[in-house]
């Protein structure tokens, strides 16, 4: 796999809300409550997870840019996915969060100075991570989840 340029990875973050909106367009509540695989999250949970995860990523990046080697707080994404706001809430709120968040996030990323891409933080579960590594992770994270949704739609003929 060819490594994407920094600008291409930022573009992936910019375009994610549109991809998610297209992936869930016209799905019924029953369809949104369908797991993308046996034992996996429902489409509804995936959409809310994207908002939760990307909010955390945005905050983590801001901490890296404003503090000296901060410690990043992990969270239990599976436990978050079981909370009522994730299992029962309409996805419109998370789609709105993604739209606004990704607008702010790309503005931040486009303004990062070259020297700041190597700034780092400590993550208790994975060790030291740089801003550049987080960009790489989240440029692909949303795409992977959109693929789960579109894969299920194809499989089910939705």
DACORCOR-V838231 format. One record per pair of residues at least 24 apart in sequence whose ideal C-beta (glycine too) atoms are under 6 Angstrom apart, sorted by sequence separation. I is the first residue (numbers start at 1). J is the second residue. If there is no record, write none. Layout:
BEGIN
i:j
I:J
I:J
END
This chain:
BEGIN
i:j
52:80
49:81
45:81
48:86
41:81
45:86
51:94
47:91
48:94
51:97
44:91
47:94
51:98
54:101
58:105
72:121
74:124
69:120
70:121
71:122
72:123
74:125
64:119
64:121
64:131
61:134
21:95
17:98
57:138
17:99
17:102
16:102
13:102
13:105
14:106
50:142
13:106
50:145
10:106
10:109
46:145
43:149
36:148
36:152
23:146
9:135
13:139
16:142
20:146
23:149
12:139
19:146
23:150
9:139
END
